Amino acid sequence: QVQLVESGGGLVQAGGSLRLSCAASGRTFGNYAMGWFRQTPGKEREFVAAISWNGSRTYYVNSVMGRFTISRDNAKNTLYLQMNSLKPEDTAVYYCAQGRPGRNWANQQPTSYENWGQGTQVTVSS
């Protein structure tokens, strides 16, 4: 089973940038699509971005398109989320997760992912 650990969150001013990382243990990281989600208190977990197993395809929720970039380095077993032009509404706990086998690589439903990390807090001040 793959274990995922997110890092890179923090406090940043609006307009700033952060780069999140998601380190994976295990030898199967490169076999599956990966996704980033975020969640704020009292709200459902929201899809942010997905990437195919080899990184050739990416998909974003409209609210982050053009500002966030998802990428992966399978040799390093690491997933990334580069976040630029951050807005206060981007404030959330960010999670990475592994796509379930057989599911569409760009599926936006949390139930289509497994092996969730513990999350990393991103706070954007206005």
N, C-alpha and C positions, 0 to 999 in steps of 0.2 A: 504494500500500500504506500502510495506517495504521501509524504508529509510536506506541507507548504508553510513557509514563514515569510510574512511580509515585513518590510522595513522601509524607511525613508520618509515617513510622515512627519508632520511638524506644524509649526505656526508660520504663516507667511502673509504678507500684505497683498491686497487685491492687485492684480497685475503681475504678480510674481510667479515663480516656477518651483516645482518640486519634481523629483524623480523617485517613483516608488519601485521597489524591487520585490520579487517573490522568489525565494530560493526553494528549490524542490529537492527532496531526498529520493533515492530510488532510481532505478534504471529505465523507467518507462515514461519519463517526462516528455521525451521527444515524440512519443507515439500519439499524443492526444492534443486536441484543441484546448485552449486555455481562455479564461475570461477574468475580467475585473468587474466587481460590483461595488456599490456603496450603500450605506445605510445611515439614516439619522434617527434619533429617538422617536418612537411612535409611528414610524413609517416602515413600509415594506422595503426589503432589499431591492435596489435598483440596478439594472444592467448598465454598464458603462462601455465596455469594449470587449471584443473577442478576437482571437487570432487562431488561424489554422495550425495544424501540427508542425508544419515546416516554415511557418511565418510568411507564406506567400500571399495570404489573404487576411484582411482585417475588416472589422465592422465596428461602427460606433453608434451610440445613441446620439440623436440630433443635437442635444444640448452641449456636447463636448466636441463635436466634429470641427476640425480645423484648429483646435486648441490642444487636444490630447493625442498622444501617439503610443500605441501598444506595440511592443516588439518582444522578441525572445532570442535567447542564445542557447540552443540545445546542447552545445558542447559544455556549457557552464551550468546547465540545468536551472536556468534563471529566466523569469518573465519580468518585463519592465512596463511601467506606465509613465511616460514623460508628460507632465502637465504644465502647460504654459498659459499665460493670460488668465490666471486663476481668479475666480469670482467668489464672493461670500457664499453664494448658493452651492458652491462645490464642497463646502464644509460637510464632512461625514467621516465615518469609519470606512476605510477601503479594504476590500477583501479580494484575494485571488482564489480561483478554484479551477479544478480540472474538469474538462468536458466528459460526460459519461459516454462510454462506447456506444456507437450506433446512433447517437443524436446528431442533428445538424450542427456543424461546427460554429455557426453564428446564432445558435439558439439563445434567446434572451431570458428564458425562464430559469430561475434559480434551481428548480428541481431537475434541470438537465445537467447540473454540475455536481461534483462530489469532491471530497478531500479538501474542504475549505481551510484556509489559514485562519489565524486568530484575529487578523485585522490590524490596521495601522491608522491612527487618527490624523486627519488632515483638517486644519483650521485656517480659514482665510478671513482675515480681518479687513474691514472696510476703511 
